[in-house]
Amino acid sequence: MPKIVDPGSRRTAVAEAVFRVVVTRGLAQASLRNVAAEAGLAIGSVRHYFTGSDEMIEFALEVFIERVSVRVLARVDDVRAAPSAEARRAAVEELLAELLPLDDERYTECVVWLAFADAARTSPRLQPLLRKLYDGTRMMIRKVLERSAASDNLAEGLDIAVEVERLGALIDGLLTDGVVQPDRMTPELSRAVLRAHLDSISRSAG
């Protein structure tokens, strides 16, 4: 009998191959041919699912956003379930740490994210997805800050709107430095910087 292939699984496997090509060779090398070779597929198989490299890259970015979102949302649940201000503070740190290149998996994701972000600057097809991820990150930060403020865990007079952007910019900077200067912005230093910032806006630190 012919082998039945789940289209969703095959398309996701192609997206995984896109990620590997991006990490080792750059997004510019993520052609149908190169990705097919990385995935161990005939190029005709890849063309069966994608009309061209633009559609393939767009799908890969969608897979990337979904993967990161699922993991981060699980951490949001931890923040909500925290039984005390101290536990909530620790849960917020772990949540934000999911966006930093602190291990091999997250480092790979951050490399891919930076490559997609750079490509989206000149790609009308990718810009809406980039905006979706950007807005989603800021919304998540706002929610955790508002929850902390409601539980008297943030310093008095903190401007939530400004702090959302400040914390978002900090995450973006740590992510970028951790990818382009990993010998200087080590996982340990990234953690320390993030923790120091969170301490600076907490009521106990004030």
Steps between C-alpha positions, in 0.01 A plus 500: 500500500623854434630688800255761629673826594335751727530832311521694826790289622684524168455875484621534857804286418578742219468792742748325734739467207458871430606574858812283468601667175446844649716420802789348305490696172267797535150574377624594153600136450157364593402417142265218411795295380717555806214441742393186315855366528511588871168322556609195301223553245482531127446859393178389331366392838562845643340663196194284562439695821644841413481696176827677571756595762299804615200284591728248669673769707166652595374164623823439692454832680143401590629173645765692692247741650268218603780303665632791705148616589397160638805485724466858622127462568577204723724731704220758516289236674782458753489874573124489548522201733783638714393491868708798615670818377839327522381202300338729245823701466694178432236383251518831312876463470466147364234615254717779358802271494319285244567780249876503557774276351575321827539147362546329163129492416436862588825611335387338175160668529660838560726462195195413291302788648770755414528365146123521449487848653768626264326344200162642603641852482478481120239225457132600493408132543694462824425839656153404633645191668784701650247750632293215644798369696605848611150593615453165668821540699405850615149386593642216705738736681214739572285224647767374738589853609136590559453184703807581708378857550162373614670282761714788634818355353609804294644830614264791556443735207632258236371593154385162365487617137858627514620198697353262241714660230805529725485136601426397141802697379715337770393153385568593137846629591594198709375270225703679232818522705466138606495396135761734348732518804440173686847501655425834665125485562500156655185328627614573855545871428167518317331349803674743732399803293139385477486430873653837584240678287212314659641577842522869407127523430380290790349660808746323727792652308352848531 
